[in-house]
């Protein structure tokens, strides 16, 4: 059975239909939600139709391989995620699922497809939980306080989806079972599309540090409180946020800083903000730049000298990760002519210290991602699947 771009397109469109939000505003699949479960079950059903079998580990990750593949035969691992950011696009993560699925449809092949649980981090406030738990980079205790919108932690929300963290040690991911990992993903940047590059081998993934910042001032009347007597938490938050923007420009070398979530209390037009909470996402391919950025963030949150109290809690520290040069070369040998680096973080970064790992990027139109306008050409995705098929059969 030849690889079929039409089948790949059908898979993407079907998964896009499993969404909490209407397609006019984007695609939303929080981990362990009904829409996420439908997408997962669709992949499992499609794999069964291709004579594949599956298992779900104690972290909620799904592993799929051809039924004729002996359990003791070493194989390649390829996969990504099906959870999404709120009102995201069709392609983020999904590309990396449907491409190896299409390879498995070709018949017996030494390949295992993996669906990692909770990659994005928007459901529980921490990314790559499934892959972290699988390799021991996270523990039940370390993720216990990360809650979803229903105030459930990962173990509680995933109980009906195979999650049983008591069995983590006995089910620990075994790298000896695999030749290596290849994660196919949309680039999520503008360079490849602008330069007419359909696929590229990823040589490195930028590191990321994340923080939760909380500012406590005093809510008060907006009309009767003179400016000199105010303890305005939002004004202090604005100082820190604008300092972050300057810092990222000054550090340069691919360093970026984002405040993507902010809560203001009481959030009323005629009340001085008393409490503000926001997140910081700091990324760089350079470890020294990441360290410098963290130190400057700590300075920003302590140097105000105002009557507003500030706390800054680190929530993630993921260093830059180099991809395995041998697998990168194998991707080149299989037909990939370009190399690049990833500014976004992926499950591949979690697996790389434990298993030879590389990524294969597919061009993203205008670099738009985490947005319903996200787009990658089906022929480029099919080309990536063909590269994967060649590599795993070599």
Secondary structure, DSSP 8 states (H G I E B T S, - for coil): ----HHHHHHHHHHHHTS-SS-TTT-B---TTSHHHHHHHHHHHHHHHHTTEEEEE-TTS-EEEEETTS-TTS-EEEEEEE----TTB-SSTTTHHHHHHHHHHTTSS-SEEEEEES--SSTTTSSS-HHHHHHHTSS-HHHHTT-B-TTS-BHHHHTGGGT--GGGTTTT---GGGEEEEEEEEE--SSHHHHTT--EEEEEEE-EEEEEEEEEE---EETTTS-GGG---HHHHHHHHHHHHHHHHHHH-TT-EEE---EEEES--TTEE--EEEEEEEEEES-HHHHHHHHHHHHHHTTS--SSSEEEEEEEEEE--EE--HHHHHHHHHTT---EEEESS--HHHHHTTTS-EEEEEE--GGG--SSTT----HHHHHHHHHHHHHHHH-
